[in-house]
Amino acid sequence: MYPIPIMRHHLSQSPASRIPSRRGFLKTAAAAIGAPFILPSGSFSKPLNSTLQVAVIGADGMGYSDMTNIGSHEKVKFVGFCDIDSSRFAKADKAFPGVAHFADYMEMYSKLGDGLDAVCVATPDHSHARASIEAMKRGKHVYCQKPLAHTVWECRQMKLWAEKSGVITQMGNQIHSDIAYRLGVRLLREGAIGKIKEVHSWVSVDGRERTSFDDRPPKSLESTPPANVNWDLWIGPAPMRPYVSDAYHPFVWRDWQDFGTGALGDFACHILDPIFTALELTAPTTIRAEHSGTNKEVWPGPERVYYTFPGTDFTAGKTIAVTWYDGKLQPPKELAQMPDNLSLPKAGSLIIGEGGNMILPHVAGPRMYPQEKFQTFAYPKDVVGLNHRHVWVDAIFEGKKTSDGFHYAAPLSETVQLGNVAARFPGETLEWDAAQMKISRGAVDSTPAQAMLTREYRKGFEVTPV
Ligand SMILES: NC(=O)c1ccc[n+]([C@@H]2O[C@H](COP(=O)([O-])OP(=O)(O)OC[C@H]3O[C@@H](n4cnc5c(N)ncnc54)[C@H](O)[C@@H]3O)[C@@H](O)[C@H]2O)c1
């Protein structure tokens, strides 16, 4: 139960305003002098009419959830649904009949041209960066599912392309806008538990429990993909491998290093988000992972990842330790000073402050301990929940950044993906220089860790750097 009344609030009433843009003029001028397509920073998007023409990439799964939320905004009109699996359009077609289908988002971008203003990218993680960046290059506003991208380098490119194109972006960690996280953030920032000394965040699933495989499937299971699945497009930027039924598509791609980003990628962009916002964290300086072993194919099972961040105005010390746990691992309950009859939630954060402790469950209202101290605490009554997707649509009409734009979501996602780099060097403390994008392993050769910041792209599916 929340300690305060819940007020769910949609932003769809905000006035429409036009994004000031010189794009049309510049495009004509550029064409006249034979200049390249790339336009100056902040000028990629075109002026809007009263309607936002949106395409959704990934028509089922989370894409369907995003679609119904975006589509409930009165100013949104869908102009394209894109999915590499033709059997995945049925729900979308029922909810929004008559929208054009595409298998390849590149073909969709080219065919829709200026008839497309914005895209929602809800493909598996390995396809986020290319789909989003190709959209930003064309001046399309982007809502991209979490984690922002598959590698640290891709996350950085997403941020840089958002800056360069000036389009309005938002990551799909929708709980950012939920009343529970917004209240937790507010309390932390107002000092309800004082300056923060350490943070522990966890989720009950681990990085290899969604697929039944823990290594490359045997040849005997390889088969021709069904006619409805375009396997080449599904593989996209990753190295080609044979189709195996139920091994990758749909949903279970999460556990494979080539496609997903493990338990960290699945949950840490949600659970660390209020910590990032409240404490104004940016990039960790050290990362160390512990787990019982991994291989080159799947992510590790239960793990702990120890991050150190530079301190901020909201932390007690010059640095702050944030520890991530997944699988069956959790912080010791005693740290929370909660009553004996209560347990830690299955997922969430324990935030230890100089003046008390907060449990911020994923997803429920914050609770503060020791109980005696906070029994009469006056919770603010004016915190509201927002419709995360409407926040993005409204921001496009208002020409404003959202608090969860790629300028914010990229450093958060980079942090998450750095945990996945550390998972390949268990027990080692990696030092991270975010400005230079450099990993150091002390006296040990850093080249293999540095290489894991990015990936080799399959020909034809490269991600364009800024
Ligand atoms: N925010 C959340 O709470 C939340 C919850 C679940 C999933 N997600 C994220 O949403 C994304 C999708 O996850 P999911 O569980 O829906 O996966 P899924 O595999 O169930 O669905 C992905 C859909 O994308 C399609 N697809 C795959 N590659 C494509 C491509 N290149 N072009 C067009 N379509 C393509 C697939 O056919 C499928 O319909 C992931 O990034 C995941 O992390 C977020």
The ligand as a MOL file (V3000), in Angstrom:
LIG
                    3D

  0  0  0     0  0            999 V3000
M  V30 BEGIN CTAB
M  V30 COUNTS 44 48 0 0 0
M  V30 BEGIN ATOM
M  V30 1 N 9.9750 -1.6280 -20.0330 0
M  V30 2 C 9.6190 -2.8390 -19.6680 0
M  V30 3 O 9.0040 -3.0440 -18.6080 0
M  V30 4 C 9.9290 -3.9810 -20.5780 0
M  V30 5 C 9.2940 -5.2220 -20.4160 0
M  V30 6 C 9.5890 -6.2190 -21.3400 0
M  V30 7 C 10.5090 -5.9970 -22.3570 0
M  V30 8 N 11.1250 -4.7900 -22.4500 0 CHG=1
M  V30 9 C 12.0830 -4.5160 -23.5210 0
M  V30 10 O 11.3620 -4.4870 -24.7490 0
M  V30 11 C 12.1420 -5.0160 -25.7960 0
M  V30 12 C 11.3870 -6.1850 -26.4440 0
M  V30 13 O 11.2360 -7.2070 -25.4880 0
M  V30 14 P 10.0710 -8.2960 -25.6500 0
M  V30 15 O 10.0050 -9.0400 -24.3650 0
M  V30 16 O 8.8420 -7.6480 -26.1530 0 CHG=-1
M  V30 17 O 10.7150 -9.2230 -26.7830 0
M  V30 18 P 9.9450 -10.1880 -27.8130 0
M  V30 19 O 10.9770 -11.0270 -28.4370 0
M  V30 20 O 8.7950 -10.8410 -27.1180 0
M  V30 21 O 9.3190 -9.1770 -28.8510 0
M  V30 22 C 10.1260 -8.4350 -29.7270 0
M  V30 23 C 9.3480 -8.2030 -31.0080 0
M  V30 24 O 10.2180 -7.5230 -31.9220 0
M  V30 25 C 10.2080 -8.2170 -33.1630 0
M  V30 26 N 11.5260 -7.9710 -33.7790 0
M  V30 27 C 12.7090 -8.5580 -33.4960 0
M  V30 28 N 13.6960 -8.0090 -34.2300 0
M  V30 29 C 13.1220 -7.0600 -35.0030 0
M  V30 30 C 13.6100 -6.1560 -35.9760 0
M  V30 31 N 14.8950 -6.1010 -36.2870 0
M  V30 32 N 12.7250 -5.3450 -36.6000 0
M  V30 33 C 11.4040 -5.3930 -36.2980 0
M  V30 34 N 10.8770 -6.2300 -35.3640 0
M  V30 35 C 11.7300 -7.0370 -34.7210 0
M  V30 36 C 9.9480 -9.6550 -32.8160 0
M  V30 37 O 9.4450 -10.3970 -33.8810 0
M  V30 38 C 8.9390 -9.4940 -31.6910 0
M  V30 39 O 7.6170 -9.3600 -32.1770 0
M  V30 40 C 13.4620 -5.4210 -25.1670 0
M  V30 41 O 14.4290 -4.4280 -25.3370 0
M  V30 42 C 13.1360 -5.5770 -23.6960 0
M  V30 43 O 14.2570 -5.3430 -22.8660 0
M  V30 44 C 10.8370 -3.7830 -21.6040 0
M  V30 END ATOM
M  V30 BEGIN BOND
M  V30 1 1 1 2
M  V30 2 2 2 3
M  V30 3 1 2 4
M  V30 4 1 4 5
M  V30 5 2 4 44
M  V30 6 2 5 6
M  V30 7 1 6 7
M  V30 8 2 7 8
M  V30 9 1 8 9
M  V30 10 1 8 44
M  V30 11 1 9 10
M  V30 12 1 9 42
M  V30 13 1 10 11
M  V30 14 1 11 12
M  V30 15 1 11 40
M  V30 16 1 12 13
M  V30 17 1 13 14
M  V30 18 2 14 15
M  V30 19 1 14 16
M  V30 20 1 14 17
M  V30 21 1 17 18
M  V30 22 2 18 19
M  V30 23 1 18 20
M  V30 24 1 18 21
M  V30 25 1 21 22
M  V30 26 1 22 23
M  V30 27 1 23 24
M  V30 28 1 23 38
M  V30 29 1 24 25
M  V30 30 1 25 26
M  V30 31 1 25 36
M  V30 32 1 26 27
M  V30 33 1 26 35
M  V30 34 2 27 28
M  V30 35 1 28 29
M  V30 36 1 29 30
M  V30 37 2 29 35
M  V30 38 1 30 31
M  V30 39 2 30 32
M  V30 40 1 32 33
M  V30 41 2 33 34
M  V30 42 1 34 35
M  V30 43 1 36 37
M  V30 44 1 36 38
M  V30 45 1 38 39
M  V30 46 1 40 41
M  V30 47 1 40 42
M  V30 48 1 42 43
M  V30 END BOND
M  V30 END CTAB
M  END
